[in-house]
Amino acid sequence: MPKGVVRYRYGDDVVSHILQLEAQGQPLRGGHVDVCHAGLYGAAQRHFGSWRKALAAAGIDADTIYGRKRWTPDGVIEAIRQLDRQGVPLHYASAYRKGGGVNAAATKHFGSWDEALAAAGYDPQRVRRSRQRWTREGILDLIRSRVARGLPIKSYSVRPHSAKGAAKRIFGSWRAALEAAGVPNPYAGRRSWTKASVVEAILARQRSGQPLSYEEVARQAVPLISAGRAYFRGWNEALAAAGIDPETVRRQRRPYTPEEILDGLRQRDAAGQPLNRPGRHPDGLVRAAKRLFGSWADALRAAGVPANEGRRTQWTQVSVVEAILIRQYNGQSLVWSDVLCDASRLGNAVRNYFGSWGRALRAAGIDPATVRPHPRRPPYTREEILERVQQRDGEGQPRNRPTQHPDGLAQAARRLFGSWANVLRAAGLGTGRPSRGRRGPSRRREEGG
């Protein structure tokens, strides 16, 4: 067995590793474990039948891990009435946007949302008729009300969502609706970049004495960094196009001492800055902390700051792009599976604001093709495929999840064998369905093992 590979021979081994992850404060959601600890996830399926049952064997309530509520019919009815008391419209879309899972629970217990409304004492037809019908005046009032309350008025931030579609139908576009409401265009300050304007912006920063290091520009002028990468394929190349030697603008500082690291962390904590995201701390602090203390969490503990109690980042499209650029600057991986493992909140923000990791990378001026998890390799042979599959099975990797096999293995297997199941049969591993095995921890102690 390769060095460092964990072999989960018994159910107790799985339970022990789960408890270790819990003690370390690592996420225990099935999707996260499947990506970051694939061997553990596959072993949990083999020994217990499912990840939830493995959590139960470890004494962990899966519902607390997933943040799910145990719904009953009475609970659904009470939740619907609570929405009504809060002034939330009771049509399906409004309840869904409110969140909490009441829609799915209503369908599960009553068969449909209408049936759940009826059980709660509401007329579904009347609820549908009460749905807001947008008028010209209603949209203008909404915009002016948001301005008066200091709320953002860009189209992606407006609630309810139906207002955007209605504005487009009535005014032709959201910007036209803002103009009709007499509101300054929030997009007016957006700059259209060209190669010449990027160079001019760099020279303007140089003339005004502003720093030109990647780290400082990424912190102060994300659009300039993104444009520089988009037009010149890199910040160093953009600096060179402006006639500036990149080496002359790099930030240089002497090595950190342990005391400086601890003082810096305490100052950031006192200032209310998030401490649970190493990628947010530039100028070599993270690398120095890991070198001197062993890990970022150990540095936080030494500074008297709980490792898992940092303040949560308030994400926006700009802060997502900034986080990606800072990860790149700090030399952290930009492979999607790695981001999910060590920065799951960034991954969630990417889904919310960009829809996919590829779109987020492009917004940061990074070509997704350059961050592939594995370089191109020569085509697999049939013998190599069978050897790799058998090796991964010996390591405890899940055999029935072809997407967990990297560098094109699954695609090559389908091309040469016709299907993933055929590969498993040829490798002598059956069809790939995980063996149920024992449903609970091993009986080694009872057997005297």
N, C-alpha and C positions, 0 to 999 in steps of 0.2 A: 504493500500500500504506500502511495506517495507520502512524503513527510508533511505533517501538518493537517492531513485529511482526518476528519472525525468519522469514526465508524459507529453507527447506531445499531448495535447488535441486539439490544434489548429495549423494551419500552421504558425501563428506568433510565436508560441513557438519554432518551428523548426528553423525559420529564426533567432530568437534571439540567439539561441545556436550556430548556424553557425557563426554569427558575433562575439560572444564571443571567439570562437576558433580562428577566424582570428585575433582578437585583441591580443590574447595570442601568436600568431606566430606559432600555431600548424598546422601540415600538413592537407590539406583539400582534398587530393585525396580520391576517393571513397573507394579504397581497404583499405587504412589506417583507415578511419572512420568506415568502416564495422567491422574491428577487434577491434579497441580501443573504439568506441562509437556505439556499435551495436544498441542500442535503438534509437539513433538519426538517424542512417542510415535507420532503418526500418520505423520510423515515416516519414522521407523524402519521402520514396517510397509511403507510404499510402496517404500523403497529396498532393504530387506533381507529383507522377508517376515515378520519377527517381531522382537520386542524382544530376545530371546535372541541372535539372529543379529547384531543391531546391536551388542550388547555384545561378541560374539566378534570382530567387525570392529574394535572399539576395543581389542582385546587384553585384555579383561576376562572372566574365567571366571564365567559366570552362576551356577554352583553355589556359588561363594564368596559371591555377592551374596545368594542366597536361603538360604544356610546348609544346603544340601541335601547329603546323602551319596550318593555313587555306589554303589548296591547291586549286589552279585553274589549268585548263589545261595549260594556259600560264606559270604559275609558275612552273609546272612540266618540261615543255620544257626548261625553263631558267635554272632550277636546273641541268638538264642533260648536258646542254652546259657548265655550270659552272664547273661541274665535269671534263669535257674534258679539259677545260682551266687549271685546277689544275693538270692535268696529271694523273687523276684517270682512270684506265681502265673502260670501260662502260659496261662490262658484269654484269649480275645481282648480282653475289656474291660480287664483289668489291663495287658496289653502296650500297649494303645492309650493308657491314661492315663499310662503311663511315658514315652511320647513317643519321638521319634527316627525315626519313619517306618517301623519294621520291619513293621507290619501291612500297609501299602500295598505295600512291597517284597515281602513274602511272597506276597501275592495276585498281584503282577505275575509273579514268577518261578516260583511253584508252583501257581497257580490258586486256592488257598484257604489259610486259616490252618491247617486240619487237615492238608492235604498238606505244608505247611512243617514242622509239628510232627513228622509221620511221617518226613520226610527228616532231621530232627535227632535221630531216635531216640526220640521220645516217642509214647505211645499217646494219641490225641486223646480217646477215650472216657474213659480214666482221668483225663486232665487235667480234663475236664468234671465228673466225679464228685467230684474233689478240691476243687471250688469251695466256698468257705466258706458254710455255712448258719448264719445268725444265730439265736442263742437269746437268751432274756431275760438269762441270765447273761453271755453274750458281749458284749452291748451295754453292760451295766453295767460290765463289766471294761474295755471300751474307753474309756468316759467317765472312769472313775477313773484309768486309766493316763494319759490326756491331761492331766488335772488335775495329777497327780503330776509330770509332765514340764514343766508350765508351758505347754502348748499350748492354743490357743484352742478353745472348745467350742461356739461358735455353730454352728448347723446347716450354714451354707454353707461353713464352714472344716473340717468333719470329713472325714477320709479313713479308710477307703475310702468312696466315695459310697454304696455299697449299705447302709451302716449306717443312713443316714437313713431310707430306705424301710422297712428292717426295724423300726426304732424306731417309726415311724408305725403299722406293721401290728401290732406287739406291744403298744405302750403307748398308742397313739392319737395321739401327737404327740411331737416331739423334746423339748419342754419337760417333758412328763410323764415321759420317760425320764430327764432330768436330775434331776427331783424324786425319782424312784425310786432314783437313784444317790446321793442325799443331797448333791447339788451345788447351790450357790446359783444362782439363775436369772440368767444373764448379761444377760437382757433387762429385769431388774427396774428398772434405772435409766433406762430409756427414758421420756421425758416425752411426755405427750399434750398437744398444744398447742391453744389457742384464741386468739381475738383478745385476750381479757382477759389470758390468761397471758403472751402476747407483750409486751403493754404493761407488765405487772407486772415481767417479767424485765428489760426495758429500764430501768425506774425503779429496780430493785434494783441494776443495774450503776451507774447514776448516783449512787445513795446511797452505794455502796461506793467511789466514786472510780475505777471502772474505765473505760477509754476506750470511747467509743461510735462512733468512726469505723468506717466500713464495713470498712476494711482490718484493723483490730485485732479487731473482732468476728468477721470471717471467719477470722482466724487462731486465736482463742481459743474461739469458741462457734459452730461451724458450724450446729448444729441451730437456734439462735436466728435466725441469718441466714436459713436456709431457711424457717423458720416465718414470719418477718417478710415475706418475699417472697410466700409462699403466701397469707397472709391479707390483706396490704395492697398487694400488687403491686409492692413496692419497699421498700428499707431507709429511704429518705427519708420515704416515706409512713408507715412504722411509727413512725419517730421523731416525726413530726408528730402521729400519733395519741396518742403519749405526752406531747404538749405540749412537745416539744423542737424547737428550730429546727435543722434539719440543718446550716446554715452554721456554727453555733457549735461543732460537734463535728468538723469536717473537720480533718485533720492539716495543719498548715502548717509549712513549713520553708523556709529560704533555699535558693537554687539551689546545686546541687553544684558543686564544683571538680574538675578532672581528678584532683588528688591524692586527694581524698576518695573518688572512685569507685574508684581503684586500691587504696587502703587497705581500703575496704569489701569488695572482691572477695577480697583476700588474707586478710582476717579470716574471711570465709565459707569459703574453702578450708581454712584452718587448723582451723576448727571442724567440718570434715567435711560441710558443707552442699552440696547439689548446685548446680553452677555452669553446667550445660549446658541449663538451662531458664529462659529469661528471665522467664516468667510467675511464677516462684517468688520473685522479688525485688520487694518492694513499695516504697512511699514514693517513687516517682518515679525510683528508681535506674536502671531500664532505659531510660526515656525520656532521662534525662540522659546515660547512657552512649552511646546512639545519636546524640544531638545533638553530643556533644563528640568522639567517636571514630569516628563513621560507622556502626558496627554493634556489636552485642553481642559478636561473635567478635573484632573488633578490640580491644575493651576488655579481653577476657580475655587476648589475646596481649600487650597492653601491660602487663598485670599479671603476666605470666609464668605464666599458667595456660593449658594447652592447651585450645583451643576445643571439642574433641570428647571430652574425657576427664573430664567431670564425673561425679560419683557418681550411680549410677542410683537413681531414686526407688523405694522399696518401697511399692507401691500398695495401698490398701485402699479400700473404698467411701467412707469419710470423706475420704481424701486426694484421691480423684477429684472429689468434690463441691467440696472446697476449691480444687482447681486450676481448676475451671470458674468458681467465684466470683472467684478472683483474676484470671483472664483477663478477666472482665467488668469488674472494678474498674479494670484497667489499660487498658481500652478496646480489648482485642484481640478479633478476630472470633470469634463463637461458631457460625459456619457450619461444618457438618461437614467439607466439603472443605478449608476453611482450617485446621481443627484437624489434619487428617491431614497437611497440608503442613508446618506449623511445630511440631507437637507430636505426632508419630506414636506415641510411647509412651503418651501420654494417650489417644489413640484406641484403642490396643490394650487399655489398662486398662478403658476404657468398655465394650468388647465383652465382656471377661472378667467384669466385675462387674455390668453392667446389661443387656447384650444389645443395646442400641441407644442411639443418641445422644439420642433423644427421651426415653427413660426416665431417662437421666442428667441431662438438663436439668430434668425435672420433680422429680427428687430434690433438685436445687439450688434449687427454687422458681422456675424459669424456664419460661415458656410457650414450647414449641418454635415455635409460630406466629409469635412475635415476633422470631425470629432467621432468618427465611427469607433466602436469599442474594439475592433480588431482590424488590422491592416489586411489588404487583399492578399490572398494566399493562392498557391497553385491549386487546381481542381483536385478534389478528393478522388481516391480510387475506392472500389468496393471494399478492398481489404482494410484500408484506413478507416472507413466508416464503421465497419464491424468492430475493429479494435477500439476505436474511441467510445462507441456505445457500451461495450463491455467494460471498459475502464471506468466510465462514469457510473455505471451500475454498481461496480465494486466500491466506489466512493460514497455510495448512498444517495446519488443524485436521482431525482424523479425521472423515471423512464417514460412516463406517459405524457410528458409535457415537452413537445418538440421545440416550443419557443424558448425554452430554457437552455437550449444547446447553441453555443455561440459560433462565430466565424463561418456561417453558412452551412453548418453540418446538417441541419434539418432539410434545407433546400436541396443539398447534394444528395441526401438520402432518398428524398422523394423522386429526384430525377433518375437515379440509378436503380432504385428498387420499386418504384411505383407508388409507394406509400410508406408512412412511418411504421405502421403495423407490420408490413413486410420486412422492414429492417430488423425489428425486434425479433420476429420469428427466425430470420436468418442468423441472428446473433444468439439464438437459443434462449431468449428472454420472454417468450410468450407473446401476448398481444399488447402488453404495456399497462394493463389494469393493475393498480396497486394491490398487493396482497393484503387482505384484511388482518391476518395474524391475530394476536391476542388483542382484546379491546381494553385491556388495562395494563398496569405495570407488570413487569416480569415477576415470575415466581422463583427467582434464583434462590432466595433465602429459604423458601419452603423445600426446594430440591437440594439444599445444602451447598449451592454454588456460591 
